[in-house]
Amino acid sequence: MCFIALIDGKPALYLDNIEILPKYQYNDEIRDAIFKYTHQLCKELGKENMPIYANTRSPKINMPQPDRNTHQIQLMGSTGDDLIYIDANMESMKIDGDDWFYRPLYKIL
């Protein structure tokens, strides 16, 4: 799951959850391909240098050291009346652009 979010008030790509089948977990080539794709996605969005962050809860890939700071995360957009599960919060919530939460994050770029 990925979102455009405001991280500490600045636009960023936020990876809430990276799911990989168990036999492929902790494979650095797959991790690097995911990270390469996130960079490509930012470029296609016209924001080549947009920061990329990932949730620190239960990663199934080898990740860099988490930032020791807690960051404010505000997901952009709207799910209308629908709930969506946000792994960082471990709960379902509506996204309306007004709510935020705090988490330590991995910084990818």
PyMOL commands that set and color helices and strands:
alter all, ss='L'
color gray80, all
select helices_A, chain A and resi 22-24+28-44
alter helices_A, ss='H'
color red, helices_A
select strands_A, chain A and resi 2-7+10-15+52-55+70-75+84-86+91-93+101-107
alter strands_A, ss='S'
color yellow, strands_A
deselect
rebuild
show_as cartoon
